[in-house]
Amino acid sequence: MKKYEVDVAVIGGGSAGLAAAIIVKKAELNVLIIERDKELGGITLQCIHNGFGLHEFKEELTGPEYVQRFINQAKELNIPYKLDTMVFEFTPEKKIYAVNKKEGLIEIKAKAIILAMGCREKTRGAINIPGFRPAGIYTAGQAQRFVNIEGYLPGRTYVILGSGDIGMIMARRLTWEGCQVKAVVEIQPYVSGLLRNEVQCLEDYGIPLITSYTVTKIHGKDRVKGVTISKVDRNFDRVIGSDKFIECDTLLLSVGLIPENELTREAGAEISQMGGPVIDNNLETTIEGVFACGNVLQVHDLVDLVTAEAKRAGLNAIEYLKERYNQKIERKEQIKCIAGENVNYVKPDIINKSDLSKDLIFTFRVKRPDRRILIQFKDDKNRIVFKRKRRYVIPSEMIELKLNSSEQQIDPECKSLEVEVVPRPEVLIEED
Amino acid sequence: MSVKTNGNEQEFPEGYKDIRCIVCPTGCLVHVENLNGELIIEGHSCKRGEEYAKEEFIAPKRILTTTIRIENGFLPLIPVRSDKPIPKDKLEETLKEIAHKQIEAPIKMGDILIENVLGLDINIIASRDLIEKQ
């Protein structure tokens, strides 16, 4: 078995892995990217629409253009990478086991690992739609890969379940390719993706968005012949008598994404209830020296935020190697972060009390849309240690908040911190 | 908010349009109407929304992103985009024009693959590098 030794191994060569590896390499450490696909770039490569890069480059780019800039930079810096290489295990001792066609089984011993494996789509199995198993059922991202990278059309007439951004963007893409999208069906009473996509991908092409409905049956035995959609009530139970049949030959599912947790879980890292691994304010998992960033940590709606997070993971890995590696420093006392009122999850899961003098970056999503709200951080004694007004919150936009060390008043004695999104107490007339 | 713009310097399209503003998630419904050569814009709540609605009424444009077939490429398709926004009513024609093209690798990001498409003074450029089939 061929063996390698590196300072930092990055698992995944997409937008997150590339940005993290570039930061590490610039600090003149040995880094290696391990990628399972036949080229670097990850999922951003198949997102050929524009709208990327406004934060990172201050200009609007397509997905491939965005990630190409990072690939070019990685190549200029001579960052070593392995393609067609599948990691199947890593250990708490930071040994990575992987396979590829050229070398067979390989072992990579790293001092620190950055997890950047991304996420995958929920499938039909996750949402339990009755019916046979005919051809013509795809996840939206899978269809996106077929249409944008491999050059196939999965069908001619479509129903798309789920109004997430990928689903709506695929509705426009397929229309542009000469297909007919009969409807986008959404179980929630509101669109789950961005308004921009609802207007520019659906309304522009007269594609109906049917909210508070879901697919309750798939028709067809060999090939999809159509779907039954039904209205749902507030508990998402089917309303009897509301069934409608829509003829189509393909059903696309855009019903959510889940971080790729398998490697992380098997290594023994704690996984949080909502998605990715449990991390502290340094993006470090519960295994020392193993950091996580990008969609493997939490599903992002904007690649620019993935890049920012990956850079932080890279910097934290560098700091780990310089200050803590092989020091056997026990993690000091920690503060737990809890998702409170109208908050779906919050990252980080824990804050090290020893890091309270640093700036803290929080990311979270709300459960339901709301306007004119207050974001509050409350400790276990119900003291509000930080608050910020916001004009609106929607589940499809991840919120990133930086708490400057000077702004927050987190009590080092507290045990937990609850993040909540609540209505503003006062009625405000002026615009903010 | 409600504003009137005099059309002395430019000609506005006839009629009216209700436009859902995409500048921010508030999503104001903005009514834009040409009233005897004067442009009435109502329902927006910021300046950016006014600009957006005005442009959507006068000349809506979109960046076009699609793919072109590659004969000898590492991948069968290259993602492309228009280097400037294309008038909305020209999107379909442009897509058809692009669909007939076939291009050869290698390609570098930013390469002009179709120059001055349909005489619109807009180029179709490559969104990524693509090497030849190995």
Interface residues (C-beta under 8 A of the other chain):
Chain A: E39 G41 L45 I48 H49 N50 E60 T62 G63 P64 E65 V67 Q68 I71 N72 V147 N148 I149 E150 G151 W176 L194 L195 R196 V199 Q200 E203 D204 R371 R391 Y392 I394 E397 E431
Chain B: R20 I22 C24 P25 T26 G27 S45 R62 I63 T65 T66 T67 R69 F74 L75 P76 L77 P79 R81 K88 L91 L95 M109 S127 R128 D129
